[in-house]
Amino acid sequence: MMTGKRFSEEDEGEKEKISSEFRELVVEILELSAADNPADFLPALRWYDYKGYIKRAKRVGEKMDSLLQGFLDEHRANRGRMEFKNTMIAHLLDSQEKEPHYYNDVTIKGLILMMVIGGTDTSALTVEWAMSNLLNHPQVFETTRQNIDAHMEPSSSSSNRRLLKEDDQVNMDYLNNVVSETLRLCPVAPLMVPHFSSSDCVIGGFDIPRDTIVLVNLWAIHRDPSVWDDPTSFKPERFERRDQLGQYSSKMMPFGLGRRVCPGLGLGRRVCHVRWLPNCSSEDSRICRLFFKI
């Protein structure tokens, strides 16, 4: 989607080298983002780079910058070729020609990195939680499978079951409910992305000074018994009650709310749908059960 290439462990030659480096950098960035850095609480330690955190972060940043710059240069050298036409980088380079003062290389690489880091681990973890919940709730799993299989039935002009398309997800109400319930019960960012207060403010009766890190306890909000009926149970059908959707809308915030909402909200849900479909169809559900040993 971003580069026009598919990276996997089966790549060979130069592509295997780039694929391996790309995966290793993404893993290391995710590890660094979750690493415990005492300097966050004792700023004086930053002068000594305690545990070499800053040095390691700079090294990874330089390697990722070099790799992303290579993707940009490759697209510039292959403009017009079909495999490089409809990619995120190609569209950003088109925008660069129209607004070079804004869409410089640094901005483009930042947007790509945001998509890679924000959409890699989060999607994978959501899919794992979804399959874990489904396999621990056989009746929900069966209903989900039936909802998917109903859209794979052969048409009147063909005896073969058709492949699902991305557009089908709009009509899969129960699968959409499973997505929502998974994001509610098992948010991949239970404290959301840290925010900074831009000015002195009051939150929940507490005075918050300017430039203070603010964390939102999404885990508690999504399990608030005053809002959710039986909040610790996995019940996709709770989202079938249209009369309560308005009440849920202000409490259901796996991607955040307002101006700071995650820009990948729509894409994230679509990715989850696409990655779940093969595991929930009748042909692959048995394999999936064996994989999870349930």
HELIX and SHEET records of a PDB file:
HELIX    1   1 GLY A   13  SER A   33  1                                  21    
HELIX    2   2 PRO A   38  ASP A   40  5                                   3    
HELIX    3   3 PRO A   43  TRP A   47  5                                   5    
HELIX    4   4 TYR A   50  GLY A   52  5                                   3    
HELIX    5   5 TYR A   53  ALA A   77  1                                  25    
HELIX    6   6 MET A   82  PHE A   84  5                                   3    
HELIX    7   7 MET A   88  LYS A   98  1                                  11    
HELIX    8   8 ASP A  105  LEU A  135  1                                  31    
HELIX    9   9 PRO A  138  ASP A  149  1                                  12    
HELIX   10  10 GLU A  166  ASN A  171  5                                   6    
HELIX   11  11 ASP A  173  LEU A  185  1                                  13    
HELIX   12  12 LEU A  218  ILE A  221  1                                   4    
HELIX   13  13 PRO A  236  GLU A  240  5                                   5    
HELIX   14  14 ARG A  242  SER A  249  1                                   8    
HELIX   15  15 GLY A  258  ARG A  260  5                                   3    
HELIX   16  16 LEU A  265  CYS A  280  1                                  16    
HELIX   17  17 SER A  282  PHE A  292  1                                  11    
SHEET    1   A 2 HIS A 195  PHE A 196  0                                        
SHEET    2   A 2 ILE A 213  VAL A 214 -1                                        
SHEET    1   B 2 CYS A 201  ILE A 203  0                                        
SHEET    2   B 2 PHE A 206  ILE A 208 -1                                        
END                                                                             
